[in-house]
Amino acid sequence: MSNVYKSIFEANLDGRLEELLINLLRYDSSANVQEPIRNFLYNYQIMSDNFWSTYKNAKTYEDVLGCYYQFSKNQCVIIETLLENLKLTLDDYNVKEDLQVMLRNGFTF
């Protein structure tokens, strides 16, 4: 279990997202919750690495802003995927609804 917490801290996530994931694990630390979070962290790492690679090669401010814009869009996509994966694994309707509201309020784009 501490492995997933360590992965969350090492991912350098936005503070709000980090807090949401940790609170979710405190609520339910089953493998059904840990696995979607691990998948999310894996995809986040790939997305982040891609951002920094593209950022370092940017030649203009427009390129930098475009790079960040794409990163933000990708972040929304992987958060939506996390939400869908968690909704599939969690049986309690109230938990699904609360999770959806937390993630959407935390990351509106």
Wavefront OBJ file of the C-alpha trace (Angstrom):
o trace
v 0.000 0.000 0.000
v 2.714 2.504 0.873
v 3.992 1.910 -2.639
v 1.012 3.692 -4.184
v 1.345 6.580 -1.709
v 5.022 6.891 -2.585
v 4.144 6.895 -6.296
v 1.616 9.669 -5.734
v 4.148 11.849 -3.925
v 6.872 11.185 -6.507
v 4.607 12.077 -9.430
v 4.752 15.810 -8.592
v 1.018 16.188 -9.103
v -0.951 19.325 -8.548
v -1.574 19.607 -4.793
v -5.337 19.317 -5.177
v -5.082 16.137 -7.219
v -2.548 14.642 -4.839
v -4.859 15.362 -1.911
v -7.855 13.839 -3.724
v -6.002 10.640 -4.504
v -4.683 10.268 -0.965
v -8.114 10.887 0.528
v -9.618 8.375 -1.852
v -7.094 5.779 -0.735
v -7.845 6.566 2.901
v -11.506 5.938 2.169
v -10.906 2.743 0.198
v -7.443 1.261 -0.159
v -8.548 -1.899 -1.928
v -6.801 -3.150 -5.047
v -9.894 -2.022 -6.976
v -8.967 1.569 -6.159
v -5.193 1.243 -6.168
v -4.975 -0.225 -9.668
v -6.799 2.641 -11.476
v -4.634 5.099 -9.523
v -1.469 3.269 -10.561
v -2.617 3.336 -14.200
v -3.338 7.047 -13.878
v 0.113 7.703 -12.403
v 1.759 5.730 -15.196
v -0.091 7.755 -17.837
v 0.621 10.975 -15.974
v 4.351 10.209 -15.997
v 4.328 9.599 -19.747
v 2.349 12.794 -20.319
v 4.658 14.796 -18.060
v 7.806 13.447 -19.714
v 6.340 14.310 -23.116
v 5.527 17.828 -21.930
v 9.065 18.499 -20.707
v 10.592 17.056 -23.842
v 8.409 19.229 -26.038
v 8.912 22.247 -23.769
v 12.697 22.007 -24.003
v 12.480 21.996 -27.802
v 10.062 24.940 -28.015
v 11.433 27.838 -30.004
v 8.787 30.501 -29.321
v 6.418 31.552 -26.584
v 3.573 30.365 -28.784
v 5.177 26.902 -28.833
v 5.531 26.962 -25.033
v 1.922 28.028 -24.543
v 0.731 25.436 -27.054
v 2.736 22.791 -25.231
v 1.190 23.734 -21.902
v -2.275 23.878 -23.435
v -1.849 20.339 -24.781
v -0.555 19.179 -21.386
v -3.649 20.644 -19.704
v -5.977 18.957 -22.182
v -4.181 15.639 -21.732
v -4.430 16.002 -17.967
v -8.190 16.410 -18.246
v -8.397 13.292 -20.418
v -6.451 11.090 -18.028
v -8.452 12.404 -15.066
v -11.663 11.532 -16.900
v -10.229 8.074 -17.599
v -9.347 7.667 -13.916
v -12.865 8.675 -12.992
v -14.382 6.158 -15.394
v -12.081 3.379 -14.192
v -12.931 4.105 -10.572
v -16.637 4.256 -11.337
v -16.396 0.766 -12.809
v -14.750 -0.617 -9.683
v -16.733 1.139 -6.976
v -20.157 -0.286 -6.251
v -21.463 2.366 -3.892
v -23.423 4.921 -5.922
v -22.790 7.715 -3.387
v -19.046 7.124 -3.569
v -19.172 7.311 -7.362
v -21.149 10.540 -7.234
v -18.908 12.114 -4.574
v -15.784 11.134 -6.501
v -17.129 12.591 -9.707
v -17.975 15.892 -8.020
v -14.559 16.054 -6.288
v -12.607 15.477 -9.483
v -14.703 17.804 -11.614
v -14.596 20.604 -9.041
v -10.860 20.147 -8.598
v -10.048 20.166 -12.295
v -12.383 22.203 -14.401
v -10.908 23.318 -17.682
l 1 2 3 4 5 6 7 8 9 10 11 12 13 14 15 16 17 18 19 20 21 22 23 24 25 26 27 28 29 30 31 32 33 34 35 36 37 38 39 40 41 42 43 44 45 46 47 48 49 50 51 52 53 54 55 56 57 58 59 60 61 62 63 64 65 66 67 68 69 70 71 72 73 74 75 76 77 78 79 80 81 82 83 84 85 86 87 88 89 90 91 92 93 94 95 96 97 98 99 100 101 102 103 104 105 106 107 108 109
